[in-house]
Amino acid sequence: MAQHTRSEQADRIRHLLETEGPAIHAHASASNARRKETYGGTDDLEELRTEARSIKEAAIDRLPELIETVREAVEENGGTVYIADDAADANAYVTDVVNREATNGADGAAASPSVVKSKSMTTEEIDLNDALEADGIDVTETDLGEWVLQLADETPSHIVGPAMHISREEIATLFNERFDPDAPFETATELTRFARDHLGEIIDGADVGVTGANFVVADSGTITLVTNEGNARKCAVTPDTHVAVAGVEKLLPTLSDLEPFVDIIAKSATGQPISQYVTMLSPPTDSPTLDFDAPDKPITAGEGAAADGTGADGPGTQDREFHLVLLDNGRMDMREDDQLRETLYCIRCGACSNSCANFQSVGGHGFGGETYSGGIATGWEAGVHGQESAAEFNDLCTGCTNCVDACPVKIDIPWINTVVRDRLNRSDDPEAYDFLVDGLTPDAESGGLDPGKRFFGNIGTVAKAASATAPVSNWLADAGPVRAVLERTLGIDRRRDLPTFRRESLVDWFAGRGGAAASSRRAARADSRNGADIDREAVLYTDVYTNYVDIDRGKAAVRTLEALGVPVRVPNLPESGRAALSQGMIATADRQASRLYAALAEDLDAGRDVVVIEPSDLAAMHREYERLLPVDSYERLRDGSYEICEYVYGLLENGADPTALSTGDGAEPVAYHSHCQQRTLDLEAPTAAVLERCGYAPELSSAECCGMAGSFGYKREYYELSMDVGERLAEEIDDGLPVVASGTSCGDQLETLLERDVAHPIELLAPGGART
């Protein structure tokens, strides 16, 4: 897949925002809201997710064994199993089955073979429809959304809701033009009733029914179809031949292993307690085929049939064929790939798409590849189509981790995206001028890295230099010619305000006011006044933004902790690696994580708490460091590090006096937006609780994301998308309320959209109030 230029990508995203975005957002956000509600009402949700993941892990471990088990079970039932190496192999097999099963016409001449299909992303992956049609076979999709796409000659935009991007009015126009009804279709009821009747007649006369399979039980050969329409089971049992096409990863060992997945898949996909239809077949089915001419007739063996259902033609015959086509197409290689293996745990629910703010704006035609869409698409596309297929949309994953909490099997989707981003970085050919930066830049990356990614991945070095030369650096960065160069070379959109770097860093300010010794004296005096006897010491992690740009929030954090009786240290610490990870620079992040841990080891040994202001840095320590540090080091840092407001909440819960802080009048309203990763670390509630303890009435935002997402919002190709996501957040905020936001990018985005200052919550809490 040829990659677009930044300008082309920006145009493409702008077009999708205008044409498909409104419909996508309406449907995806509604599904996400229903999922949250259903998840919230499921008492054993985490146990269910843990069990489902454990079963998938074990199944993928045993995959070669399960393939042989299901082969034996299906053949014992009277069916056939075919293991297809790739798309061409699978298509050739299914085409051959259809041609053999084609019926003759009334005059004895061979009729054009016909196939009816239920929705299946696996058959989309192999382009089965195209292969069958190229061989003269009539193919009809019977899922309503897939049929709409077939009529419109479009591709799916969502794993579960393939036609999510098309409005009801557009579908009505399509049907009216295609079928020219006596009275134009208008309502959803009219459209679905027509589709049901029309497709029912086609199903009745089809030679072969093709389905996917949500799950395949290996020891019994049971195919499970989970749907909200009845078309899948009709395709499976009406034609005399049923072909199920499924990836090998769909295998589960036993029927009991199926239970948690049937329970959780509908909750995750659509927010339903359970799907409308859960069909379990061990084909060739014992049940006779359907007689559409006698819908009220009991489904029993046909006239003249024996008791076992054999010996009669027409409805009720048991002379049926079943073929299970298990597709490899790169999956066994993914199984051997430690970084992509988790992708195979996916149950295709689409929850990652629905939970993603960027997906909600552009859908799968922007956030997707040749077949798959949404966060998990990067793993699937890289595994089955090649990593270049993921290159076009991979950067749309901002690592917010909303999808991890949404995923029913807890797949670390952002990490998969980071890994593929890293591999794409390393696959680029080195530029002729790379020798100028390779080895001279502070990162651990080889040549060929996109200059914009290298710039943002080394933002700590950039910020240090800009701070040292401020205010000249700020003046230069705002100059029109410089902005034009930054846009052309690094892709930084000239419409985006750049940070204003401070000449005095937070580390310098802290040293200038006496350092750790003076902080200890201040904390001791506060402890004596409050009488709380808080026996803690803190090391404030100085992230790049706090140290060089918004040092006021760092000062507020120091003053707050001292006022609560906690002595503070503010050392000059290495970067966390979060910026490098966002650009797919894993080697650089790995080195930075090791350096940061080494720099903090003495403080951890001394029992000091590591307090972090920027949630994305804390998320790196609590999530990604598990992959970057030795287990003991990771757990030690994770258990000893806290977000600033979480830490303040803990102090107040353990006796610290809230009156030592800046307090509201008891019910002073304030709009509060929490950073994505603060939410996924379950740290939104402590911040809200602290604000309430200190006399404020926080009004929490419900928007998934601010849209800025660190470097994402600076990039030219994503500027419009970033603003589209951000505007949904801005619309929630009452014009008259003061606003606080816990993330760097959140505050910057809201200041741009609201055209007023947005402080960090700790600035509201610090003695003296915000920015004093």
N, C-alpha and C positions, 0 to 999 in steps of 0.2 A: 504494500500500500504506500503510494507516494505521499510524503508529508507535505502539508500546506505551508506556505510562508506565514509569518506572523500576520501580515495584512490579510491574506486569504482566510486564515483561521478566524480572525476577528470578524470578517464579513460573514463567514459561515455561522458563527455563533450569534451574531446580530440577527441574521435571517431566522434562525431557529427561535430566538427569543420572541420575535414578532409573530411567527406563524404557528409554532407548535407549543411554545412556552405556556401560554395561558391554560390550555387544556391539560397539559402534562402536570402543571402545578396543582390544578384543581383536583385531579384524580390521585396523584402520588401523595400529596400532603394529606388528603382525606384518608387514604389507606394507612398512612403513617400514624395519623391521630387515632384511628381505630385500633391499630396494633398496640400503641402505647396504652390505650384504655384496657384492652384485653390482657396484655401482659400484666398491667397493674392489678387486675382482678384474678390473676392466677397465683394461688398461694405457693405452689411448688414449682414456680417458673424456673428458678436457678437450678434446682435438682433435675428438672426436665431437660434443660439445656445441657447440663453436665452429662446426663445419661446419654442423650442423643449424640453428643460429641464422642463420648467414650465408645459407643457402638460403631460409629463411623471410623474412628481410629483403628479399632480392632478389625473391622471389615476390610479396610484398605491394606492393613498388614497381611491379611489372609487372602488377598484377592486371587492369586493363582489357584489356590485350593478351592475357593468358592466358585470359580468359573467351572472347574471340573464337577463340583457338586451339583450345580444347577444344570449342567449338561445331562448328567445321569437322571436327575429328577424329571426334566422336561421330556427326555426320550422315553422314560418309563411311562409318562402320561400319554405318550403317542405323538409328541411334537418333535420339532427339530431345532437344534441350537447351531448357530453359525457365528463364528468369531471373525469379525471383519477387521482387517489390519488398518484400513484407512477409508476415506470417503468413497473413493472409486470402487473399492472392494465391496463395501456395503451396498452401494447403488446397483452394482452389477448383479449382486445376489437377489435383491428385492425385485429388480426388473425381470430377472429370469423367473422368479416365483409368480409374478403377476401374469407374464405371458403364458405360462403353463396353465394357469387357472382361468384364463379368459373363456367366457362362454360363447357358444355359437348363436347367431341370429336365427329368426324364424325360418329363413330359407336355407339354413344349414351353413351359411357363409360365416366366416369368422368376423365377429363384431370387434370394434375397437375396444381393447381392454379398459376397464374402469377401476379406479381406486378412490376410496373415501378415506380421509385422514382426520384424526383428532390432533389437537395442538401438541407439538413436540419440538422443543428447541434443538434436540439432537438431530432430527431430520432437517431442520433449518441449517444446522452446522455443516451437513454433508450435501446440501442442495439437492435433496432427494426429488423434490417436485420437478426441477429442471431436468434431472436425469431421466425420470419416467416420461415426461412430456417429449423429450428428445427421441424417445423410442416409440412414439405414437400412442402413448397411454394417457387416457383422460384422468386427471387428478382433481379432486374437489376437497378443499378444506371444509370441515364441518363445525369447527369452533367459530362462533360468530365473529370474534375479532379477527381471526386468521382469514376467514372468508372475505371479510371486508377488505383486508389487505390484498388478498388474491385478486379481487375485482378491481381494486385501485392500482394494482401492480406496484405495491410498496413493501417495505420490509418492517419487521416488528420494531417497536420503540421501547418495549419493556418485556421482561422475561415472562411475567404473568398476564399483564394487560397489553397484548401486542398492538392494539389499535388505540391505545390510550391518548395518542396525540391527535386523534380525529374527533371532531365534535359530532353530536347527534345530527345537527343540521347538515353537515358535510356528508354524513352517511345517507341521510334521506335524499340529498341531491344525487349521490352516486347511484342509489337504488332506482330512483325515478328515471334517471337517464339510461340505466342499463336494462331495466325490465318494463318500462313504460306501462305502469299499472292504470287501470280504469280511473281510479282516484289517487292522486299523489299521496305517497307516504309522508307522514308528518311526525307522529308520536313514536316514542320508543316502543310502545305496545304494538303498533302497526308494523314496525320494522321487524321486531323479533318474531311476531306471529308469522309474517311472510317468510322469514328465514327458516323458521322451524318446519313449515309445510314444504317449502321448496327443497330444503336439504333432506328432509325425510324421504321424499320420492327418490332422490339420487342415492341415498344410502340403501334403500330397498332394492335397487337394481344393480348395485355394485358387485364386481367380481371379488375384490379383495379389500379388506379393511386394514388400515395401517394406524397403529397407535404408538405413542411413546410408552414410558412406564415411569411413574414417580419412584417406585421401589420394586425390586425383584427379590423374592425370598428364595434363597439358594436351595435349601433342603427340601422344598416342596414344589419349586417351580412356579410359585404364585406371583402373578403380575398384579400390582396395585395401581389403580388410576384414581387420582384425587382431583375432582373437578367441581365446577359450579354449574355445568351444563350437562345434559344427559347424552351428548353426542358421542363421547368417548366409548361408553359401554355399548352403544348402538353399533359403532364402527367395529368393535371387538367381536360382537356376537351375531350380527345380521348377515354379512357375507359369509360364504362357506369357508373362506380362508382369512385368517388373521395373522398379520405380521406385526410384531412389537419390536421397535428399534430403541435400544437403550445403551447408554454408555456403560462400560464395565463397572464404573464406580457406583452404579445404582444397586449393586448386590448387597443384601443383608443376609446374615447367616441363617436365622430362624424366624418363624412367625412371631414369636414373642418379642424379637428385636424391632418389629414393625410398630409396635404400640406407641412408643413416645413420638414417633414421626407423624403418625396419623393425628395425634393430639396437637402437635405444635405447628405443623406446616400451614394450616389455615390461619391460626393465630398470627403467624409471622407474615403471611402473604397478604391477607385481606382484613385481618382483625376479626375474623369470625371465630366463634368457639369451635366450630367444625365445618368442613366443607359440605356443600349440598349433596354431593355424591362421593362416596368412597366405594369403589368397585374392586373386589378381589377375585381374580380368576386364576384357576390352575389349568390353563388350556392345553389341548383342545377341550373346550368346556363341555361338561355333561349336560348343561342346559341346551334345549333345542333352539334353533334360530327363530327369529320373529316373523310373524305373518302380518304384514302391514295392511293386507286387505281385510283382515278380521281382527281389529284391535281389541275387541271385547272377548275374543276366544281365549280360554285358558292356555297358557304356554305349556303344552304337553306334547308328547310324541305324536307325530303325524299319523293320519289314518292308515291302517295296515301295518304299522310298525310293531316290532316285537317289544316286549316289556323293557328290554334294555335300551330301547330307542333306536335300534338299527332296523334296516330293511325297508325303509320308506324314502321316497323322494319328496322334495318340496319341504315346506315348513315342518320342522320336527326331525329332520334327518340328523343323524349323528356322524355322518361322513364328512367331518370337518378337518381342516388342516390348520396347524399352528406353527409359526416360525419365530423364534426368538433370535434377533440379530444383536449380538453384543459388540459394541464398537470400541475399538482401541483408539485409533486416530491420535496418538500422542499421549494417551492417558497412562500407559505403563511407564513411559519415560518420566511423566510428571510424578508418578509414584516413587521413582528413584531420585527425584530432585528434592532435597531437604527443604528448599525454600518455596517451591510451588506445590508440594504435596498436599498442603492444607486445602488447596482449591478443590480437591476431590471430595472433601467432606460436604461440599455445597449441595443443598437439596432444592435449588432453583426456586426459592420462594419470592425473590425480588425485594426482600425487606431492606437490603443494603441500598437499593435504588431509591426506595420510598423515603428513607431516612436522610438522604443526601441532598443538601440544599442546592448544590450545583445541578444535580440530576433533575430536581424539581423544576428548574428553569429551562433546561434544554432537552431533556429526555435522552433516550438511547441513540437517537440519530446524531447527537453531539457527543454524548458520554457513552460511547460504545464502539465496537469494532465490526468485523465482518458478520458476526453472529450475536455475540453476547453484549449486554449493556450493564451499566451501573458499576459499583465499586469492584465486585468480584470479576467483572469482565476482563480486567487486566490479566488475572491468572489464567482464565479460560482461553483468551485469545492467544496469549503467549504459548500456552501448552498445546493447543490444537491447530492454530493457524501460523504460529511463529511470532516471536516477540515484536517484529516490525508492525504486526497488525495492532499491537497495543500502543504504538508510539504516538498515534494521532490524538488519543484521548487520555493517556496516562496521567498527564499533569493536571487533569481536572480533579483528581483525588488530592485534597489538601491535607490529608492525614488527621482530620478532626476526630476520628474514632467513633462518631455516632453510629456507624455501621456495625462496629464490633458489639455494641450493646444491643443492636437490633437483630443480629444474626442468631438464628436458633441453635447453631452449633458452635458459636463463639470463634469463628474464623477471624484471625488477625488480618483483615483485608488491607488496612493501610501498610502493613509490613510487606505483603505481597506486592503492592504497588511500588513501594520503595525499592524492593529487590529488582523488579523489572526495570524501574527507572535507572537504577545503577547499571544494569546490564546494557540498557540502551545507550547510556553515557559511554560505556567502554567499547561499544560496537562502532562508534563513529570513527571515521578516518581522521588521524591527526592533521590539523591544518599546517600549512607551511610555516606559519609564524609561532607555532606552539613551543618551539625551543625557547622563545622569549619568556614564557611563563612556567613551563614544565621544570620543576625543581626549584624555581624561585618563589613561587607562591607557597603559603603556609599549609596548603592542603596535601593530602596523600593521593591525589588523583593523577592519572596518566594523561597524556595529550589527547586531544579530540573533544574535550568537554566544551559544551556550549558556553560562550563567554558570559552570558547572563546567569547561567547556573553557577559558574565558578564565582562570579561576583557575589551573588546572594549566599552561596555556601561559605564564603569567607567574609561575611558581613562584619564579624568582630574586628578583623584587621582593618577593614574599610572605616568602621566607626572610630576606632582608635586614632587613625590618621586624621579623620575629619574633625574629631574633637581637639586634637593637638593643634590644628591650624584654624580653628574657629576664631572669629566669625567670618574669616575670608572664605573658608570652604563653603559655608552656607550661602554667601553672596554669589559665589561662582556657580553653585549647584542650581540656583534659581535663574541664572542668566539664560535667555532664550537659546543662543547658539549651543550652550552646554547641554540643555535639555534635549535639543535636536540630536546631538551626538549620542547622548545616553539612550534615546529612543531607538536610534538606528543601530547602535552597536550592542546594547545590552537589553533592548526591548522594554525599557522602562517608560511607560506611557507618560507623555508630557502633561496630561491633564491631572495627574495624581500629585498631590502635595508631598514634598519630600520632608523627612525629619529635620528638625533644627537641632544641630549638635551643640552641646554645651562645652565651653572651654574647661570648666572645672568638672571633673568626673565625680561620681558619688564616692568612690574610694578616696579621692583627694579631699573631698569635703569632710569625710569622716576622720581622716588623719588630721586635718586642720583643726578639728574641734577636740582633739586630745586622744583619739583612738580608743582602744579597748579599755584602757585604764580609766579614762574619763567616763566612759559609758558605764563601767562598773560602779563608779561613785554615784552617778545619777540614778541608776537602778536601785542601789542600796538606800538612797534617800527616799525614793518613791516607795520602796518596800516597807521602810520604817513608817512612813505616813499612813500607808494603806493597811498595814498589819496583816498582810496576806501570807507572808513568808513563802514566796515563790522561789523555789530552789531550782532554777533552770538557767542555762546559758545558751545563747543562740549565735549561729553564724549566718549572716544574711548573704544568700547567693546573689551576686551582682551580675544579672543577665545584661546583655549588650545594651538593650534599650534603657534599662534603669540606670546603668552606669554612665552612659554618654548622652542620652537624650532627655528622658523624663526622670531626672534625678529627684524631683519633688516627691514622687511616690516612694522612692528609696528613703528619703529623709523622713517622710511620714511613717514608714515602717520602723525606722530606728527610734523615733520619738515615741511611738505607740508602745513598742516593747519595753523601752526604758521606763515609761510611765506605769507599766504593769509590773515593774520590778525585775525585768529580765535584762542582764547585761548583754551587749551585742558586740560582735566582731564583724568587720566588713573588709575582708581581705581581697586582694586582686586575684580572682580565680579564673581558671581557663573556661572557655566556652563549653556548654553542655553537649554540643553536637546536634542540637535540634535543627539549626539552620542548615547544616550539611545534610542531614537526613531528608529534609524537605526537598532537596535538589537531587536526591538519589546518590549522594556521595558517602557511601557506607564506610569505606576505608578511613576517610577523614573523621567521620563521626565516631568510629571505633577508637581512633587515636585520641580524640578529644575526651571521650568518656573515661578512658584509662587515666588521662592526665588529671581530669577533674577529681576522680576518685582518689588518686594519689595525693592531690592537694588537700583533700578533706579528711584523709585517713587519720591524721593526728587529732583533729577536732572530734571525730567520731570516737576515737580511743578515749578522749577526755570526757565523753558523755555529753558533748554539746549537740544541740539540735540544729539541723540545717533548715533554714526557713527560706522559702522561695516565693517571689512575687509573681513571676510570669508563669501561668499554668502550663504552657507548652513545654517549658524546661522541666517542670516537675513531672509532667507526663513522660518525658524522655527517661527520667530517672526511674519512674515507677513501671514503665512498660518496656521501652526499647532496650534499656540497659540489661534486661534479662538475656538479650541476644548478644550483647557487646562485652559484658563483664563476666568474670568467674562467678559462679552461683553465690558463694559466700559474700563476695564483695557487693554484688547486686542486692542481695537481701539486706545486707547491713545498711547500705545507703537508702534503700527503699524504706526500711523501717525507721530510719533516723531523719527523714526529710518530710517537711510539711509545707502546705500552702499558707501564706501569711494570715489570711482570715480564719482558716481552719485552726491555725496555731493560737490566734487570739481567742477564738471560741473555747479551745481547750483550757487556756489560762483562766477565762472567766468561769468556766464550769468547775475549776479547781480553786476557787476562792479569790481570784483577782477582782479588784474593784472597778466596775465599769464607769463610775463617776470620775475616774482619773482620765477618761477619754473625753473627746468632744461628743456631746450628747444632744439629741433632738428634744422636742417638747413632749415626747411620749407617743405622738402619732404623726410625726412629720413625714409626708409622703416623699418618696424618692424612687425614680425609675432605675431598676437594676438589671443589667444584661450580663450574664455570666459567659465566660469563654467556653467554647465547645468542649475542650479537654478538661476544664474544671467540672463540667457536668458529667462527663463520662468517668471521671474519678470520684463521682458522688460528693463533690465539694461545693455545689451551689447552695445546699441547705445550710451548712455552717455559716456561710457569709450572710445569708438572709437572717439567720438566727442572731448573729452578732449585731447586725444593724437594728434588729428589733430590741435587743437587750440595751442598746445605746439610744433608744428613743426615736427610732425611725420606723416608718411603715413602708417597707420595700414592695414595689410592684414589679414582679418578675416578668421578663419577656418570654414568649413562647416560640419565637422564631428559632429555626434550627441553627442559624449561623449569621454572623454579621456580613459575610461575603468577602471580607478582606483577606483573611487567612494568611497572614504573614506576607511573604513575597508575592503570593498569587495575585493580589489586587493591584500590584504595581505593574504587572506585565501587560503589554499593549494588547495582546490577543485575548486577554481575559477581563479587560477593564469593564466592558459593558455588562458582562455576566456578574462580575463582582458587585457592581452598582445595583443590578436588578435584585440580587439576593439581599443586599443591604437595605434597599428601599422597603422591603417587606418588614424588616425590623424597625426602621424609622417610623413606619406608619402605626406601629403599636404604641409609640411613646407620646404621651400627652405633652403638648407644647409648653405647658406651664411648669412641668416638674423638673427639678434638678436630676441629672443623669450620672450614674456611675457605671463603669464597666471594668471587668476584672482582667481583660486581656489587652495587650499592646495594640494589636491590630483592631480589636473591637472599638477601643477608644478613638483611634485615628479615623476609622470609617464613620463612626457616629458624629465625630466633630465635623467631618466633611458634609455629611448628609443633613445634620441639624443646624450647622453653622453656629455652634456654641461650644463652650468648653465641656469636656467630659472627663471627670476625675476617676481615679481608682478608688474602690471602697475604702481602702486604708487611709486615703487622704481625708475622707469624711470623718473617720473615726479618730484620727490623730489629735492630740491636744492642740487646740487652736483652730481646728477645722481644716477644710480643704485648701491646700496650696498657700499656707501661711508660713 
